[in-house]
Amino acid sequence: MNVDPLIDAWEAAWSGKDPAAFAEVCAAGVHYEDPLTPEPLEGAAELGRHASRLWAAFPDARVQRTGERLTNERFVAAPCKALGTHRAPLEGLPATNKFLVVHCVFYCELHRERLLRVRAFFDLYEAATQLGVLPGRGSLGEKALLVLRGFGLRAARG
């Protein structure tokens, strides 16, 4: 099976701002999770509602392919990046008006040429630093945050 048309349609669903588009590429009982979902989402409608909340906060959001998709015909790993400008509140976070680029891998299980299970992997900390919510890696702010979290400071290795 050539998975490219299916994953292209998946990425187009994320970019197209139509919550119903997920039903075209997902199996009836699709399970979806990403770092922003506290529990896996079940069904294309629930996934569409999740996407709609993200689109409301990032109205120019889009997903773009970044590399070759790896597959064994049952599972697919699809690298991509999500881009968009944070223009409206999201889960209590006020709009930052900052442009965000987050690299992601969708790991998908297929069933009858549809997506049955999808897990998105991306660096939530990196996204938060781009939005100015958390301090950048290696900064004094990050070190202070680590101290507050109980990790202490580590001596620099030379």
C-alpha positions as CSV (number, residue, x, y, z in Angstrom):
1,M,0.0,0.0,0.0
2,N,1.2,3.5,-0.9
3,V,0.6,5.4,2.4
4,D,1.4,8.8,0.9
5,P,-2.1,9.7,-0.3
6,L,-3.6,8.8,3.1
7,I,-1.0,10.7,5.1
8,D,-1.2,13.6,2.7
9,A,-5.0,13.7,3.3
10,W,-4.3,13.5,7.1
11,E,-2.0,16.5,6.9
12,A,-4.6,18.3,4.7
13,A,-7.3,17.7,7.3
14,W,-5.1,19.4,9.9
15,S,-4.4,22.3,7.5
16,G,-7.9,22.6,6.1
17,K,-9.9,23.8,9.2
18,D,-12.7,21.4,8.5
19,P,-13.4,19.1,11.6
20,A,-15.4,16.7,9.4
21,A,-12.3,16.0,7.2
22,F,-10.9,13.6,9.7
23,A,-13.7,11.2,9.1
24,E,-12.5,10.8,5.5
25,V,-9.1,9.4,6.6
26,C,-9.8,7.8,10.0
27,A,-11.4,4.5,10.9
28,A,-14.7,4.7,12.8
29,G,-13.1,4.1,16.2
30,V,-9.9,6.1,15.7
31,H,-7.8,6.8,18.8
32,Y,-5.7,9.9,18.8
33,E,-3.3,11.4,21.3
34,D,-0.7,14.2,21.5
35,P,1.1,16.1,24.3
36,L,-1.9,18.4,24.6
37,T,-4.5,15.7,25.1
38,P,-4.7,14.5,28.8
39,E,-6.3,11.2,27.6
40,P,-6.6,9.6,24.2
41,L,-9.4,11.0,22.0
42,E,-11.9,8.5,20.5
43,G,-13.6,9.0,17.2
44,A,-13.2,11.4,14.4
45,A,-15.7,13.9,15.9
46,E,-13.7,14.2,19.1
47,L,-10.5,14.6,17.1
48,G,-12.3,17.3,15.1
49,R,-13.3,19.2,18.2
50,H,-9.7,19.1,19.5
51,A,-8.4,20.4,16.1
52,S,-11.0,23.1,16.2
53,R,-9.7,24.4,19.5
54,L,-6.2,24.5,18.1
55,W,-7.4,26.3,14.9
56,A,-9.2,28.9,17.0
57,A,-6.0,29.7,18.7
58,F,-3.8,29.4,15.6
59,P,-6.1,30.5,12.7
60,D,-3.2,30.2,10.1
61,A,-2.2,26.7,11.3
62,R,-0.9,24.3,8.8
63,V,1.0,21.0,8.7
64,Q,3.7,20.3,6.2
65,R,5.6,17.2,5.4
66,T,9.3,17.3,6.3
67,G,10.7,13.9,5.3
68,E,10.1,10.4,4.1
69,R,7.4,8.3,5.6
70,L,8.4,5.0,7.0
71,T,6.0,2.1,6.8
72,N,5.6,-1.6,7.0
73,E,2.1,-1.4,5.7
74,R,0.5,-1.7,9.1
75,F,2.3,1.2,10.9
76,V,3.5,4.5,9.5
77,A,5.8,7.1,10.9
78,A,5.2,10.5,9.2
79,P,7.6,13.4,10.0
80,C,6.1,16.9,9.6
81,K,6.0,20.3,11.1
82,A,3.1,22.4,12.4
83,L,3.2,26.1,11.8
84,G,1.0,28.9,12.9
85,T,0.6,32.2,14.7
86,H,-0.9,32.2,18.2
87,R,-3.7,34.7,17.8
88,A,-6.3,33.7,20.4
89,P,-6.4,32.2,23.9
90,L,-5.8,28.5,24.2
91,E,-6.7,26.6,27.4
92,G,-6.1,29.7,29.6
93,L,-3.0,30.9,27.8
94,P,-3.6,34.4,26.3
95,A,-2.7,35.0,22.7
96,T,1.1,35.7,22.3
97,N,0.9,36.7,18.6
98,K,4.1,34.7,18.1
99,F,4.8,32.5,15.2
100,L,5.4,28.8,16.1
101,V,7.1,26.0,14.2
102,V,7.0,22.6,15.9
103,H,8.5,19.5,14.4
104,C,6.3,16.4,14.9
105,V,6.1,12.7,14.0
106,F,2.7,11.1,13.6
107,Y,3.0,7.4,14.5
108,C,0.0,5.7,13.0
109,E,-1.6,2.3,13.0
110,L,-3.6,1.5,9.8
111,H,-6.7,-0.6,9.4
112,R,-8.3,-1.2,6.0
113,E,-6.4,1.8,4.5
114,R,-7.6,4.2,7.3
115,L,-6.0,5.5,10.4
116,L,-6.9,3.5,13.4
117,R,-4.5,4.8,16.0
118,V,-2.5,8.0,15.8
119,R,0.0,9.4,18.3
120,A,1.6,12.7,17.7
121,F,5.1,13.3,19.2
122,F,6.4,16.8,19.5
123,D,8.4,18.8,22.0
124,L,5.9,20.7,24.1
125,Y,8.7,22.5,26.0
126,E,10.1,23.8,22.7
127,A,6.6,25.1,21.7
128,A,6.2,26.8,25.1
129,T,9.6,28.5,24.7
130,Q,8.7,29.7,21.2
131,L,5.6,31.2,22.6
132,G,7.5,32.9,25.5
133,V,5.7,30.9,28.2
134,L,8.8,29.0,29.4
135,P,12.5,30.0,29.4
136,G,14.8,28.9,26.6
137,R,17.0,25.8,27.0
138,G,20.3,26.5,28.7
139,S,19.2,30.0,29.9
140,L,19.4,31.3,33.4
141,G,15.6,31.1,33.5
142,E,15.6,27.4,32.7
143,K,18.2,26.8,35.4
144,A,16.1,28.6,38.0
145,L,13.1,26.6,36.9
146,L,15.0,23.4,37.4
147,V,16.1,24.5,40.9
148,L,12.5,25.2,41.7
149,R,11.5,21.8,40.4
150,G,14.1,20.2,42.7
151,F,16.6,19.1,40.1
152,G,19.4,21.4,41.4
153,L,22.2,22.8,39.4
154,R,24.8,20.7,37.6
155,A,28.4,21.6,37.2
156,A,29.4,22.4,33.6
157,R,31.5,19.7,32.0
158,G,34.4,20.7,30.0
